[in-house]
């Protein structure tokens, strides 16, 4: 894989690897409530900052 150097490179990467990304994605609903990723408070802060504009 070549190095991503611009937004367009990133968009091309996503377009070229869409199926692979979807195949490896995990829905949060499928994770157990005590999963380390869910319990990480950093994601709560990111959610608040990005989606709630706090």
mmCIF entry with sequence, helices, sheets and N, C-alpha, C, O atoms, coordinates in Angstrom:
data_MODEL
# 
_entry.id   MODEL 
# 
_entity.id                         1 
_entity.type                       polymer 
_entity.pdbx_number_of_molecules   1 
# 
_entity_poly.entity_id                      1 
_entity_poly.type                           'polypeptide(L)' 
_entity_poly.nstd_linkage                   no 
_entity_poly.nstd_monomer                   no 
_entity_poly.pdbx_seq_one_letter_code       
;(UNK)(UNK)(UNK)(UNK)(UNK)(UNK)(UNK)(UNK)(UNK)(UNK)(UNK)(UNK)(UNK)(UNK)(UNK)(UNK)
(UNK)(UNK)(UNK)(UNK)(UNK)(UNK)(UNK)(UNK)(UNK)(UNK)(UNK)(UNK)(UNK)(UNK)(UNK)(UNK)
(UNK)(UNK)(UNK)(UNK)(UNK)(UNK)(UNK)(UNK)(UNK)(UNK)(UNK)(UNK)(UNK)(UNK)(UNK)(UNK)
(UNK)(UNK)(UNK)(UNK)(UNK)(UNK)
;
_entity_poly.pdbx_seq_one_letter_code_can   XXXXXXXXXXXXXXXXXXXXXXXXXXXXXXXXXXXXXXXXXXXXXXXXXXXXXX 
_entity_poly.pdbx_strand_id                 A 
# 
loop_
_entity_poly_seq.entity_id 
_entity_poly_seq.num 
_entity_poly_seq.mon_id 
_entity_poly_seq.hetero 
1 1  UNK n 
1 2  UNK n 
1 3  UNK n 
1 4  UNK n 
1 5  UNK n 
1 6  UNK n 
1 7  UNK n 
1 8  UNK n 
1 9  UNK n 
1 10 UNK n 
1 11 UNK n 
1 12 UNK n 
1 13 UNK n 
1 14 UNK n 
1 15 UNK n 
1 16 UNK n 
1 17 UNK n 
1 18 UNK n 
1 19 UNK n 
1 20 UNK n 
1 21 UNK n 
1 22 UNK n 
1 23 UNK n 
1 24 UNK n 
1 25 UNK n 
1 26 UNK n 
1 27 UNK n 
1 28 UNK n 
1 29 UNK n 
1 30 UNK n 
1 31 UNK n 
1 32 UNK n 
1 33 UNK n 
1 34 UNK n 
1 35 UNK n 
1 36 UNK n 
1 37 UNK n 
1 38 UNK n 
1 39 UNK n 
1 40 UNK n 
1 41 UNK n 
1 42 UNK n 
1 43 UNK n 
1 44 UNK n 
1 45 UNK n 
1 46 UNK n 
1 47 UNK n 
1 48 UNK n 
1 49 UNK n 
1 50 UNK n 
1 51 UNK n 
1 52 UNK n 
1 53 UNK n 
1 54 UNK n 
# 
_struct_asym.id          A 
_struct_asym.entity_id   1 
# 
loop_
_struct_conf.conf_type_id 
_struct_conf.id 
_struct_conf.pdbx_PDB_helix_id 
_struct_conf.beg_label_comp_id 
_struct_conf.beg_label_asym_id 
_struct_conf.beg_label_seq_id 
_struct_conf.pdbx_beg_PDB_ins_code 
_struct_conf.end_label_comp_id 
_struct_conf.end_label_asym_id 
_struct_conf.end_label_seq_id 
_struct_conf.pdbx_end_PDB_ins_code 
_struct_conf.beg_auth_comp_id 
_struct_conf.beg_auth_asym_id 
_struct_conf.beg_auth_seq_id 
_struct_conf.end_auth_comp_id 
_struct_conf.end_auth_asym_id 
_struct_conf.end_auth_seq_id 
_struct_conf.pdbx_PDB_helix_class 
_struct_conf.details 
_struct_conf.pdbx_PDB_helix_length 
HELX_P HELX_P1 AA1 UNK A 7  ? UNK A 16 ? UNK A 7  UNK A 16 1 ? 10 
HELX_P HELX_P2 AA2 UNK A 18 ? UNK A 24 ? UNK A 18 UNK A 24 1 ? 7  
HELX_P HELX_P3 AA3 UNK A 28 ? UNK A 30 ? UNK A 28 UNK A 30 5 ? 3  
HELX_P HELX_P4 AA4 UNK A 36 ? UNK A 39 ? UNK A 36 UNK A 39 1 ? 4  
HELX_P HELX_P5 AA5 UNK A 41 ? UNK A 51 ? UNK A 41 UNK A 51 1 ? 11 
# 
_struct_conf_type.id          HELX_P 
_struct_conf_type.criteria    ? 
_struct_conf_type.reference   ? 
# 
loop_
_atom_site.group_PDB 
_atom_site.id 
_atom_site.type_symbol 
_atom_site.label_atom_id 
_atom_site.label_alt_id 
_atom_site.label_comp_id 
_atom_site.label_asym_id 
_atom_site.label_entity_id 
_atom_site.label_seq_id 
_atom_site.pdbx_PDB_ins_code 
_atom_site.Cartn_x 
_atom_site.Cartn_y 
_atom_site.Cartn_z 
_atom_site.occupancy 
_atom_site.B_iso_or_equiv 
_atom_site.pdbx_formal_charge 
_atom_site.auth_seq_id 
_atom_site.auth_comp_id 
_atom_site.auth_asym_id 
_atom_site.auth_atom_id 
_atom_site.pdbx_PDB_model_num 
ATOM 1   N N  . UNK A 1 1  ? 0.839   -1.168 0.000  1.00 0.00 ? 1  UNK A N  1 
ATOM 2   C CA . UNK A 1 1  ? 0.000   0.000  0.000  1.00 0.00 ? 1  UNK A CA 1 
ATOM 3   C C  . UNK A 1 1  ? 0.888   1.236  0.000  1.00 0.00 ? 1  UNK A C  1 
ATOM 4   O O  . UNK A 1 1  ? 1.873   1.310  0.735  1.00 0.00 ? 1  UNK A O  1 
ATOM 5   N N  . UNK A 1 2  ? 0.532   2.191  -0.821 1.00 0.00 ? 2  UNK A N  1 
ATOM 6   C CA . UNK A 1 2  ? 1.317   3.412  -0.883 1.00 0.00 ? 2  UNK A CA 1 
ATOM 7   C C  . UNK A 1 2  ? 0.945   4.348  0.267  1.00 0.00 ? 2  UNK A C  1 
ATOM 8   O O  . UNK A 1 2  ? -0.128  4.246  0.860  1.00 0.00 ? 2  UNK A O  1 
ATOM 9   N N  . UNK A 1 3  ? 1.858   5.247  0.553  1.00 0.00 ? 3  UNK A N  1 
ATOM 10  C CA . UNK A 1 3  ? 1.650   6.187  1.653  1.00 0.00 ? 3  UNK A CA 1 
ATOM 11  C C  . UNK A 1 3  ? 0.583   7.218  1.283  1.00 0.00 ? 3  UNK A C  1 
ATOM 12  O O  . UNK A 1 3  ? 0.550   7.715  0.157  1.00 0.00 ? 3  UNK A O  1 
ATOM 13  N N  . UNK A 1 4  ? -0.281  7.529  2.237  1.00 0.00 ? 4  UNK A N  1 
ATOM 14  C CA . UNK A 1 4  ? -1.335  8.517  2.013  1.00 0.00 ? 4  UNK A CA 1 
ATOM 15  C C  . UNK A 1 4  ? -0.762  9.891  2.301  1.00 0.00 ? 4  UNK A C  1 
ATOM 16  O O  . UNK A 1 4  ? -0.299  10.162 3.409  1.00 0.00 ? 4  UNK A O  1 
ATOM 17  N N  . UNK A 1 5  ? -0.797  10.766 1.287  1.00 0.00 ? 5  UNK A N  1 
ATOM 18  C CA . UNK A 1 5  ? -0.190  12.088 1.416  1.00 0.00 ? 5  UNK A CA 1 
ATOM 19  C C  . UNK A 1 5  ? -1.187  13.228 1.262  1.00 0.00 ? 5  UNK A C  1 
ATOM 20  O O  . UNK A 1 5  ? -0.834  14.388 1.471  1.00 0.00 ? 5  UNK A O  1 
ATOM 21  N N  . UNK A 1 6  ? -2.419  12.916 0.902  1.00 0.00 ? 6  UNK A N  1 
ATOM 22  C CA . UNK A 1 6  ? -3.403  13.979 0.712  1.00 0.00 ? 6  UNK A CA 1 
ATOM 23  C C  . UNK A 1 6  ? -4.797  13.430 0.981  1.00 0.00 ? 6  UNK A C  1 
ATOM 24  O O  . UNK A 1 6  ? -4.992  12.222 1.111  1.00 0.00 ? 6  UNK A O  1 
ATOM 25  N N  . UNK A 1 7  ? -5.745  14.326 1.060  1.00 0.00 ? 7  UNK A N  1 
ATOM 26  C CA . UNK A 1 7  ? -7.133  13.920 1.252  1.00 0.00 ? 7  UNK A CA 1 
ATOM 27  C C  . UNK A 1 7  ? -7.582  13.064 0.073  1.00 0.00 ? 7  UNK A C  1 
ATOM 28  O O  . UNK A 1 7  ? -8.294  12.076 0.255  1.00 0.00 ? 7  UNK A O  1 
ATOM 29  N N  . UNK A 1 8  ? -7.173  13.436 -1.115 1.00 0.00 ? 8  UNK A N  1 
ATOM 30  C CA . UNK A 1 8  ? -7.572  12.653 -2.290 1.00 0.00 ? 8  UNK A CA 1 
ATOM 31  C C  . UNK A 1 8  ? -6.979  11.248 -2.238 1.00 0.00 ? 8  UNK A C  1 
ATOM 32  O O  . UNK A 1 8  ? -7.647  10.286 -2.616 1.00 0.00 ? 8  UNK A O  1 
ATOM 33  N N  . UNK A 1 9  ? -5.736  11.116 -1.774 1.00 0.00 ? 9  UNK A N  1 
ATOM 34  C CA . UNK A 1 9  ? -5.143  9.786  -1.586 1.00 0.00 ? 9  UNK A CA 1 
ATOM 35  C C  . UNK A 1 9  ? -5.984  8.960  -0.626 1.00 0.00 ? 9  UNK A C  1 
ATOM 36  O O  . UNK A 1 9  ? -6.216  7.773  -0.854 1.00 0.00 ? 9  UNK A O  1 
ATOM 37  N N  . UNK A 1 10 ? -6.439  9.593  0.447  1.00 0.00 ? 10 UNK A N  1 
ATOM 38  C CA . UNK A 1 10 ? -7.251  8.904  1.447  1.00 0.00 ? 10 UNK A CA 1 
ATOM 39  C C  . UNK A 1 10 ? -8.597  8.491  0.854  1.00 0.00 ? 10 UNK A C  1 
ATOM 40  O O  . UNK A 1 10 ? -9.054  7.369  1.072  1.00 0.00 ? 10 UNK A O  1 
ATOM 41  N N  . UNK A 1 11 ? -9.225  9.384  0.113  1.00 0.00 ? 11 UNK A N  1 
ATOM 42  C CA . UNK A 1 11 ? -10.500 9.053  -0.535 1.00 0.00 ? 11 UNK A CA 1 
ATOM 43  C C  . UNK A 1 11 ? -10.325 7.892  -1.501 1.00 0.00 ? 11 UNK A C  1 
ATOM 44  O O  . UNK A 1 11 ? -11.168 6.997  -1.556 1.00 0.00 ? 11 UNK A O  1 
ATOM 45  N N  . UNK A 1 12 ? -9.245  7.901  -2.259 1.00 0.00 ? 12 UNK A N  1 
ATOM 46  C CA . UNK A 1 12 ? -8.965  6.804  -3.191 1.00 0.00 ? 12 UNK A CA 1 
ATOM 47  C C  . UNK A 1 12 ? -8.752  5.494  -2.439 1.00 0.00 ? 12 UNK A C  1 
ATOM 48  O O  . UNK A 1 12 ? -9.239  4.444  -2.857 1.00 0.00 ? 12 UNK A O  1 
ATOM 49  N N  . UNK A 1 13 ? -8.016  5.564  -1.320 1.00 0.00 ? 13 UNK A N  1 
ATOM 50  C CA . UNK A 1 13 ? -7.795  4.379  -0.494 1.00 0.00 ? 13 UNK A CA 1 
ATOM 51  C C  . UNK A 1 13 ? -9.123  3.806  -0.011 1.00 0.00 ? 13 UNK A C  1 
ATOM 52  O O  . UNK A 1 13 ? -9.358  2.602  -0.108 1.00 0.00 ? 13 UNK A O  1 
ATOM 53  N N  . UNK A 1 14 ? -9.989  4.673  0.510  1.00 0.00 ? 14 UNK A N  1 
ATOM 54  C CA . UNK A 1 14 ? -11.291 4.205  0.995  1.00 0.00 ? 14 UNK A CA 1 
ATOM 55  C C  . UNK A 1 14 ? -12.111 3.584  -0.132 1.00 0.00 ? 14 UNK A C  1 
ATOM 56  O O  . UNK A 1 14 ? -12.738 2.541  0.049  1.00 0.00 ? 14 UNK A O  1 
ATOM 57  N N  . UNK A 1 15 ? -12.101 4.226  -1.288 1.00 0.00 ? 15 UNK A N  1 
ATOM 58  C CA . UNK A 1 15 ? -12.849 3.713  -2.437 1.00 0.00 ? 15 UNK A CA 1 
ATOM 59  C C  . UNK A 1 15 ? -12.311 2.343  -2.870 1.00 0.00 ? 15 UNK A C  1 
ATOM 60  O O  . UNK A 1 15 ? -13.083 1.422  -3.133 1.00 0.00 ? 15 UNK A O  1 
ATOM 61  N N  . UNK A 1 16 ? -10.998 2.222  -2.939 1.00 0.00 ? 16 UNK A N  1 
ATOM 62  C CA . UNK A 1 16 ? -10.364 0.985  -3.403 1.00 0.00 ? 16 UNK A CA 1 
ATOM 63  C C  . UNK A 1 16 ? -10.496 -0.160 -2.399 1.00 0.00 ? 16 UNK A C  1 
ATOM 64  O O  . UNK A 1 16 ? -10.427 -1.328 -2.782 1.00 0.00 ? 16 UNK A O  1 
ATOM 65  N N  . UNK A 1 17 ? -10.682 0.162  -1.129 1.00 0.00 ? 17 UNK A N  1 
ATOM 66  C CA . UNK A 1 17 ? -10.695 -0.861 -0.083 1.00 0.00 ? 17 UNK A CA 1 
ATOM 67  C C  . UNK A 1 17 ? -12.030 -0.954 0.646  1.00 0.00 ? 17 UNK A C  1 
ATOM 68  O O  . UNK A 1 17 ? -12.100 -1.489 1.752  1.00 0.00 ? 17 UNK A O  1 
ATOM 69  N N  . UNK A 1 18 ? -13.072 -0.443 0.041  1.00 0.00 ? 18 UNK A N  1 
ATOM 70  C CA . UNK A 1 18 ? -14.389 -0.380 0.683  1.00 0.00 ? 18 UNK A CA 1 
ATOM 71  C C  . UNK A 1 18 ? -14.861 -1.750 1.174  1.00 0.00 ? 18 UNK A C  1 
ATOM 72  O O  . UNK A 1 18 ? -15.278 -1.880 2.325  1.00 0.00 ? 18 UNK A O  1 
ATOM 73  N N  . UNK A 1 19 ? -14.801 -2.755 0.329  1.00 0.00 ? 19 UNK A N  1 
ATOM 74  C CA . UNK A 1 19 ? -15.289 -4.082 0.726  1.00 0.00 ? 19 UNK A CA 1 
ATOM 75  C C  . UNK A 1 19 ? -14.471 -4.656 1.879  1.00 0.00 ? 19 UNK A C  1 
ATOM 76  O O  . UNK A 1 19 ? -15.033 -5.236 2.808  1.00 0.00 ? 19 UNK A O  1 
ATOM 77  N N  . UNK A 1 20 ? -13.172 -4.501 1.827  1.00 0.00 ? 20 UNK A N  1 
ATOM 78  C CA . UNK A 1 20 ? -12.304 -5.003 2.890  1.00 0.00 ? 20 UNK A CA 1 
ATOM 79  C C  . UNK A 1 20 ? -12.596 -4.282 4.204  1.00 0.00 ? 20 UNK A C  1 
ATOM 80  O O  . UNK A 1 20 ? -12.636 -4.914 5.259  1.00 0.00 ? 20 UNK A O  1 
ATOM 81  N N  . UNK A 1 21 ? -12.798 -2.978 4.150  1.00 0.00 ? 21 UNK A N  1 
ATOM 82  C CA . UNK A 1 21 ? -13.110 -2.213 5.355  1.00 0.00 ? 21 UNK A CA 1 
ATOM 83  C C  . UNK A 1 21 ? -14.446 -2.650 5.953  1.00 0.00 ? 21 UNK A C  1 
ATOM 84  O O  . UNK A 1 21 ? -14.559 -2.809 7.168  1.00 0.00 ? 21 UNK A O  1 
ATOM 85  N N  . UNK A 1 22 ? -15.441 -2.843 5.117  1.00 0.00 ? 22 UNK A N  1 
ATOM 86  C CA . UNK A 1 22 ? -16.745 -3.299 5.607  1.00 0.00 ? 22 UNK A CA 1 
ATOM 87  C C  . UNK A 1 22 ? -16.658 -4.708 6.181  1.00 0.00 ? 22 UNK A C  1 
ATOM 88  O O  . UNK A 1 22 ? -17.305 -5.014 7.182  1.00 0.00 ? 22 UNK A O  1 
ATOM 89  N N  . UNK A 1 23 ? -15.863 -5.559 5.553  1.00 0.00 ? 23 UNK A N  1 
ATOM 90  C CA . UNK A 1 23 ? -15.716 -6.932 6.023  1.00 0.00 ? 23 UNK A CA 1 
ATOM 91  C C  . UNK A 1 23 ? -15.082 -6.978 7.413  1.00 0.00 ? 23 UNK A C  1 
ATOM 92  O O  . UNK A 1 23 ? -15.424 -7.839 8.223  1.00 0.00 ? 23 UNK A O  1 
ATOM 93  N N  . UNK A 1 24 ? -14.168 -6.062 7.687  1.00 0.00 ? 24 UNK A N  1 
ATOM 94  C CA . UNK A 1 24 ? -13.443 -6.074 8.960  1.00 0.00 ? 24 UNK A CA 1 
ATOM 95  C C  . UNK A 1 24 ? -14.024 -5.138 10.015 1.00 0.00 ? 24 UNK A C  1 
ATOM 96  O O  . UNK A 1 24 ? -13.562 -5.123 11.156 1.00 0.00 ? 24 UNK A O  1 
ATOM 97  N N  . UNK A 1 25 ? -15.018 -4.373 9.646  1.00 0.00 ? 25 UNK A N  1 
ATOM 98  C CA . UNK A 1 25 ? -15.644 -3.455 10.603 1.00 0.00 ? 25 UNK A CA 1 
ATOM 99  C C  . UNK A 1 25 ? -16.449 -4.241 11.634 1.00 0.00 ? 25 UNK A C  1 
ATOM 100 O O  . UNK A 1 25 ? -16.982 -5.312 11.342 1.00 0.00 ? 25 UNK A O  1 
ATOM 101 N N  . UNK A 1 26 ? -16.526 -3.694 12.836 1.00 0.00 ? 26 UNK A N  1 
ATOM 102 C CA . UNK A 1 26 ? -17.293 -4.318 13.913 1.00 0.00 ? 26 UNK A CA 1 
ATOM 103 C C  . UNK A 1 26 ? -18.351 -3.328 14.364 1.00 0.00 ? 26 UNK A C  1 
ATOM 104 O O  . UNK A 1 26 ? -18.047 -2.179 14.685 1.00 0.00 ? 26 UNK A O  1 
ATOM 105 N N  . UNK A 1 27 ? -19.589 -3.781 14.385 1.00 0.00 ? 27 UNK A N  1 
ATOM 106 C CA . UNK A 1 27 ? -20.680 -2.931 14.876 1.00 0.00 ? 27 UNK A CA 1 
ATOM 107 C C  . UNK A 1 27 ? -20.607 -2.885 16.396 1.00 0.00 ? 27 UNK A C  1 
ATOM 108 O O  . UNK A 1 27 ? -20.426 -3.913 17.049 1.00 0.00 ? 27 UNK A O  1 
ATOM 109 N N  . UNK A 1 28 ? -20.747 -1.695 16.951 1.00 0.00 ? 28 UNK A N  1 
ATOM 110 C CA . UNK A 1 28 ? -20.656 -1.562 18.408 1.00 0.00 ? 28 UNK A CA 1 
ATOM 111 C C  . UNK A 1 28 ? -21.725 -2.388 19.099 1.00 0.00 ? 28 UNK A C  1 
ATOM 112 O O  . UNK A 1 28 ? -21.519 -2.845 20.223 1.00 0.00 ? 28 UNK A O  1 
ATOM 113 N N  . UNK A 1 29 ? -22.866 -2.587 18.446 1.00 0.00 ? 29 UNK A N  1 
ATOM 114 C CA . UNK A 1 29 ? -23.934 -3.395 19.026 1.00 0.00 ? 29 UNK A CA 1 
ATOM 115 C C  . UNK A 1 29 ? -23.512 -4.854 19.200 1.00 0.00 ? 29 UNK A C  1 
ATOM 116 O O  . UNK A 1 29 ? -24.076 -5.571 20.026 1.00 0.00 ? 29 UNK A O  1 
ATOM 117 N N  . UNK A 1 30 ? -22.524 -5.290 18.423 1.00 0.00 ? 30 UNK A N  1 
ATOM 118 C CA . UNK A 1 30 ? -22.057 -6.669 18.486 1.00 0.00 ? 30 UNK A CA 1 
ATOM 119 C C  . UNK A 1 30 ? -20.999 -6.895 19.564 1.00 0.00 ? 30 UNK A C  1 
ATOM 120 O O  . UNK A 1 30 ? -20.624 -8.038 19.827 1.00 0.00 ? 30 UNK A O  1 
ATOM 121 N N  . UNK A 1 31 ? -20.514 -5.822 20.192 1.00 0.00 ? 31 UNK A N  1 
ATOM 122 C CA . UNK A 1 31 ? -19.503 -5.949 21.237 1.00 0.00 ? 31 UNK A CA 1 
ATOM 123 C C  . UNK A 1 31 ? -20.181 -6.158 22.590 1.00 0.00 ? 31 UNK A C  1 
ATOM 124 O O  . UNK A 1 31 ? -21.297 -5.689 22.817 1.00 0.00 ? 31 UNK A O  1 
ATOM 125 N N  . UNK A 1 32 ? -19.504 -6.855 23.469 1.00 0.00 ? 32 UNK A N  1 
ATOM 126 C CA . UNK A 1 32 ? -20.042 -7.048 24.813 1.00 0.00 ? 32 UNK A CA 1 
ATOM 127 C C  . UNK A 1 32 ? -19.923 -5.741 25.596 1.00 0.00 ? 32 UNK A C  1 
ATOM 128 O O  . UNK A 1 32 ? -19.022 -4.943 25.339 1.00 0.00 ? 32 UNK A O  1 
ATOM 129 N N  . UNK A 1 33 ? -20.832 -5.521 26.550 1.00 0.00 ? 33 UNK A N  1 
ATOM 130 C CA . UNK A 1 33 ? -20.823 -4.271 27.320 1.00 0.00 ? 33 UNK A CA 1 
ATOM 131 C C  . UNK A 1 33 ? -19.540 -4.034 28.111 1.00 0.00 ? 33 UNK A C  1 
ATOM 132 O O  . UNK A 1 33 ? -19.236 -2.894 28.464 1.00 0.00 ? 33 UNK A O  1 
ATOM 133 N N  . UNK A 1 34 ? -18.785 -5.097 28.396 1.00 0.00 ? 34 UNK A N  1 
ATOM 134 C CA . UNK A 1 34 ? -17.548 -4.925 29.152 1.00 0.00 ? 34 UNK A CA 1 
ATOM 135 C C  . UNK A 1 34 ? -16.300 -4.942 28.266 1.00 0.00 ? 34 UNK A C  1 
ATOM 136 O O  . UNK A 1 34 ? -15.185 -5.111 28.760 1.00 0.00 ? 34 UNK A O  1 
ATOM 137 N N  . UNK A 1 35 ? -16.488 -4.769 26.971 1.00 0.00 ? 35 UNK A N  1 
ATOM 138 C CA . UNK A 1 35 ? -15.363 -4.726 26.041 1.00 0.00 ? 35 UNK A CA 1 
ATOM 139 C C  . UNK A 1 35 ? -14.482 -3.512 26.352 1.00 0.00 ? 35 UNK A C  1 
ATOM 140 O O  . UNK A 1 35 ? -14.995 -2.425 26.621 1.00 0.00 ? 35 UNK A O  1 
ATOM 141 N N  . UNK A 1 36 ? -13.165 -3.695 26.316 1.00 0.00 ? 36 UNK A N  1 
ATOM 142 C CA . UNK A 1 36 ? -12.229 -2.604 26.622 1.00 0.00 ? 36 UNK A CA 1 
ATOM 143 C C  . UNK A 1 36 ? -12.443 -1.393 25.733 1.00 0.00 ? 36 UNK A C  1 
ATOM 144 O O  . UNK A 1 36 ? -12.331 -0.258 26.195 1.00 0.00 ? 36 UNK A O  1 
ATOM 145 N N  . UNK A 1 37 ? -12.746 -1.618 24.471 1.00 0.00 ? 37 UNK A N  1 
ATOM 146 C CA . UNK A 1 37 ? -12.937 -0.513 23.534 1.00 0.00 ? 37 UNK A CA 1 
ATOM 147 C C  . UNK A 1 37 ? -14.135 0.335  23.940 1.00 0.00 ? 37 UNK A C  1 
ATOM 148 O O  . UNK A 1 37 ? -14.081 1.561  23.856 1.00 0.00 ? 37 UNK A O  1 
ATOM 149 N N  . UNK A 1 38 ? -15.219 -0.307 24.380 1.00 0.00 ? 38 UNK A N  1 
ATOM 150 C CA . UNK A 1 38 ? -16.417 0.422  24.798 1.00 0.00 ? 38 UNK A CA 1 
ATOM 151 C C  . UNK A 1 38 ? -16.163 1.164  26.104 1.00 0.00 ? 38 UNK A C  1 
ATOM 152 O O  . UNK A 1 38 ? -16.675 2.267  26.299 1.00 0.00 ? 38 UNK A O  1 
ATOM 153 N N  . UNK A 1 39 ? -15.391 0.580  26.985 1.00 0.00 ? 39 UNK A N  1 
ATOM 154 C CA . UNK A 1 39 ? -15.150 1.175  28.298 1.00 0.00 ? 39 UNK A CA 1 
ATOM 155 C C  . UNK A 1 39 ? -14.136 2.322  28.247 1.00 0.00 ? 39 UNK A C  1 
ATOM 156 O O  . UNK A 1 39 ? -13.983 3.041  29.234 1.00 0.00 ? 39 UNK A O  1 
ATOM 157 N N  . UNK A 1 40 ? -13.454 2.504  27.138 1.00 0.00 ? 40 UNK A N  1 
ATOM 158 C CA . UNK A 1 40 ? -12.467 3.573  27.003 1.00 0.00 ? 40 UNK A CA 1 
ATOM 159 C C  . UNK A 1 40 ? -13.177 4.927  26.967 1.00 0.00 ? 40 UNK A C  1 
ATOM 160 O O  . UNK A 1 40 ? -13.937 5.199  26.038 1.00 0.00 ? 40 UNK A O  1 
ATOM 161 N N  . UNK A 1 41 ? -12.941 5.765  27.954 1.00 0.00 ? 41 UNK A N  1 
ATOM 162 C CA . UNK A 1 41 ? -13.630 7.050  28.064 1.00 0.00 ? 41 UNK A CA 1 
ATOM 163 C C  . UNK A 1 41 ? -13.238 8.043  26.976 1.00 0.00 ? 41 UNK A C  1 
ATOM 164 O O  . UNK A 1 41 ? -13.958 9.011  26.732 1.00 0.00 ? 41 UNK A O  1 
ATOM 165 N N  . UNK A 1 42 ? -12.114 7.812  26.328 1.00 0.00 ? 42 UNK A N  1 
ATOM 166 C CA . UNK A 1 42 ? -11.688 8.740  25.277 1.00 0.00 ? 42 UNK A CA 1 
ATOM 167 C C  . UNK A 1 42 ? -12.733 8.823  24.164 1.00 0.00 ? 42 UNK A C  1 
ATOM 168 O O  . UNK A 1 42 ? -12.933 9.891  23.587 1.00 0.00 ? 42 UNK A O  1 
ATOM 169 N N  . UNK A 1 43 ? -13.391 7.725  23.860 1.00 0.00 ? 43 UNK A N  1 
ATOM 170 C CA . UNK A 1 43 ? -14.412 7.738  22.803 1.00 0.00 ? 43 UNK A CA 1 
ATOM 171 C C  . UNK A 1 43 ? -15.608 8.588  23.214 1.00 0.00 ? 43 UNK A C  1 
ATOM 172 O O  . UNK A 1 43 ? -16.229 9.228  22.365 1.00 0.00 ? 43 UNK A O  1 
ATOM 173 N N  . UNK A 1 44 ? -15.940 8.604  24.496 1.00 0.00 ? 44 UNK A N  1 
ATOM 174 C CA . UNK A 1 44 ? -17.023 9.479  24.974 1.00 0.00 ? 44 UNK A CA 1 
ATOM 175 C C  . UNK A 1 44 ? -16.658 10.938 24.758 1.00 0.00 ? 44 UNK A C  1 
ATOM 176 O O  . UNK A 1 44 ? -17.493 11.732 24.326 1.00 0.00 ? 44 UNK A O  1 
ATOM 177 N N  . UNK A 1 45 ? -15.424 11.291 25.054 1.00 0.00 ? 45 UNK A N  1 
ATOM 178 C CA . UNK A 1 45 ? -14.981 12.680 24.857 1.00 0.00 ? 45 UNK A CA 1 
ATOM 179 C C  . UNK A 1 45 ? -14.999 13.062 23.378 1.00 0.00 ? 45 UNK A C  1 
ATOM 180 O O  . UNK A 1 45 ? -15.395 14.175 23.030 1.00 0.00 ? 45 UNK A O  1 
ATOM 181 N N  . UNK A 1 46 ? -14.576 12.154 22.515 1.00 0.00 ? 46 UNK A N  1 
ATOM 182 C CA . UNK A 1 46 ? -14.591 12.425 21.074 1.00 0.00 ? 46 UNK A CA 1 
ATOM 183 C C  . UNK A 1 46 ? -16.026 12.602 20.601 1.00 0.00 ? 46 UNK A C  1 
ATOM 184 O O  . UNK A 1 46 ? -16.316 13.518 19.830 1.00 0.00 ? 46 UNK A O  1 
ATOM 185 N N  . UNK A 1 47 ? -16.919 11.741 21.052 1.00 0.00 ? 47 UNK A N  1 
ATOM 186 C CA . UNK A 1 47 ? -18.327 11.845 20.678 1.00 0.00 ? 47 UNK A CA 1 
ATOM 187 C C  . UNK A 1 47 ? -18.901 13.192 21.116 1.00 0.00 ? 47 UNK A C  1 
ATOM 188 O O  . UNK A 1 47 ? -19.570 13.872 20.338 1.00 0.00 ? 47 UNK A O  1 
ATOM 189 N N  . UNK A 1 48 ? -18.637 13.568 22.353 1.00 0.00 ? 48 UNK A N  1 
ATOM 190 C CA . UNK A 1 48 ? -19.150 14.841 22.854 1.00 0.00 ? 48 UNK A CA 1 
ATOM 191 C C  . UNK A 1 48 ? -18.609 16.010 22.041 1.00 0.00 ? 48 UNK A C  1 
ATOM 192 O O  . UNK A 1 48 ? -19.348 16.932 21.696 1.00 0.00 ? 48 UNK A O  1 
ATOM 193 N N  . UNK A 1 49 ? -17.327 15.965 21.742 1.00 0.00 ? 49 UNK A N  1 
ATOM 194 C CA . UNK A 1 49 ? -16.697 17.062 21.014 1.00 0.00 ? 49 UNK A CA 1 
ATOM 195 C C  . UNK A 1 49 ? -17.196 17.147 19.572 1.00 0.00 ? 49 UNK A C  1 
ATOM 196 O O  . UNK A 1 49 ? -17.481 18.240 19.083 1.00 0.00 ? 49 UNK A O  1 
ATOM 197 N N  . UNK A 1 50 ? -17.305 16.028 18.900 1.00 0.00 ? 50 UNK A N  1 
ATOM 198 C CA . UNK A 1 50 ? -17.626 16.024 17.486 1.00 0.00 ? 50 UNK A CA 1 
ATOM 199 C C  . UNK A 1 50 ? -19.118 16.084 17.190 1.00 0.00 ? 50 UNK A C  1 
ATOM 200 O O  . UNK A 1 50 ? -19.529 16.724 16.222 1.00 0.00 ? 50 UNK A O  1 
ATOM 201 N N  . UNK A 1 51 ? -19.928 15.433 18.002 1.00 0.00 ? 51 UNK A N  1 
ATOM 202 C CA . UNK A 1 51 ? -21.333 15.301 17.670 1.00 0.00 ? 51 UNK A CA 1 
ATOM 203 C C  . UNK A 1 51 ? -22.267 16.135 18.538 1.00 0.00 ? 51 UNK A C  1 
ATOM 204 O O  . UNK A 1 51 ? -23.367 16.488 18.114 1.00 0.00 ? 51 UNK A O  1 
ATOM 205 N N  . UNK A 1 52 ? -21.835 16.444 19.732 1.00 0.00 ? 52 UNK A N  1 
ATOM 206 C CA . UNK A 1 52 ? -22.679 17.232 20.616 1.00 0.00 ? 52 UNK A CA 1 
ATOM 207 C C  . UNK A 1 52 ? -22.222 18.689 20.696 1.00 0.00 ? 52 UNK A C  1 
ATOM 208 O O  . UNK A 1 52 ? -22.910 19.542 21.258 1.00 0.00 ? 52 UNK A O  1 
ATOM 209 N N  . UNK A 1 53 ? -21.041 18.956 20.119 1.00 0.00 ? 53 UNK A N  1 
ATOM 210 C CA . UNK A 1 53 ? -20.466 20.305 20.102 1.00 0.00 ? 53 UNK A CA 1 
ATOM 211 C C  . UNK A 1 53 ? -20.387 20.921 21.488 1.00 0.00 ? 53 UNK A C  1 
ATOM 212 O O  . UNK A 1 53 ? -20.767 22.075 21.691 1.00 0.00 ? 53 UNK A O  1 
ATOM 213 N N  . UNK A 1 54 ? -19.892 20.146 22.435 1.00 0.00 ? 54 UNK A N  1 
ATOM 214 C CA . UNK A 1 54 ? -19.748 20.620 23.818 1.00 0.00 ? 54 UNK A CA 1 
ATOM 215 C C  . UNK A 1 54 ? -18.402 21.299 23.970 1.00 0.00 ? 54 UNK A C  1 
ATOM 216 O O  . UNK A 1 54 ? -18.070 21.775 25.056 1.00 0.00 ? 54 UNK A O  1 
# 
